[in-house]
């Protein structure tokens, strides 16, 4: 036992030789955090700004456009964007509360895992709400702009088309987002989970 | 604690951060990034430091929480550790110390934490408090890790 501590002492005294300049520390404490939650917050901040911008554009569209069908489409988009923006805002608020680093390792890891998992669930919900409606209404609006004479949403068939494409696109958007989240954060969540499991086994 | 007091305390305990980053990360760039992140997290969490506790204990806690929760780009390749020469990074240490460092680096994250804290003279109660494990479990795990390390350091005695 002492042998290990003696050897460790050698490493310790060697490590002590390194001195960090106070200017470096001062710079570090003013830097932008590169933690997963901080990076997520930054990404979601941009997403929130973008969705608010789209929301404002749709509002202007609803106010200016006269064609009834387009107004209906824009109103549907507006509703979904309102829900989506609210969800993104919730994510942003959740990420603004930092995880308490003063707690023990197990507590901190559980909190990080929970926080990231919650955000990814929100992201999947947002993907279901925003992307399919954006794609469908965008496509119909594009068709209208290409041929303004077309009367849209006057026949049952048009509504069925809109509904059908939504039914197809919602699970696709959900699946793609889930896959993407798994690709981006899966390894990190697995790493957190493995360490939590190892620590929990000893409690 | 003022900023200048904090900076002085961090400088006085630089070895802690140096060692944590060295044990958990494999390349110099990642270690520099992690050191920066630990300084930042420590400063953001300074309100949680109670003057009655040791600064080193608190800094270890912050350092470990930061490194464990960070998305590490690449995990240490355990297989490659056997062939690696660490002495150029720490020229003053002996072959045995070099082998110890290598053996500790090859342990799992949690085992690495327990043995490091033990070697830094934290008692089992303090290690339990910092990790969230029970004191008994720290004792059991330590026993197993030490046996494992001794076998690696003196393989001929165990044949």
Interface residues (C-beta under 8 A of the other chain):
Chain A: X1 X3 X4 X5 X7 X8 X10 X11 X12 X13 X14 X15 X16 X17 X18 X19 X20 X22 X25 X26 X28 X29 X31 X33 X34 X35 X36 X98 X99 X100 X101 X102 X103 X104 X105 X106 X107 X108 X109 X112 X185 X187 X188 X191 X192 X195 X198 X199 X202 X203
Chain B: X3 X4 X6 X7 X8 X10 X11 X14 X15 X18 X19 X22 X33 X35 X36 X37 X39 X40 X41 X43 X44 X45 X48 X49 X58 X61 X62 X64 X65 X66 X68 X69 X70 X71 X72 X75 X90 X92 X93 X94 X96 X97 X100 X101 X108 X109 X110 X113 X119 X120 X121 X129 X130 X131 X132 X133 X134 X137 X138 X140 X141 X146 X149 X150 X153
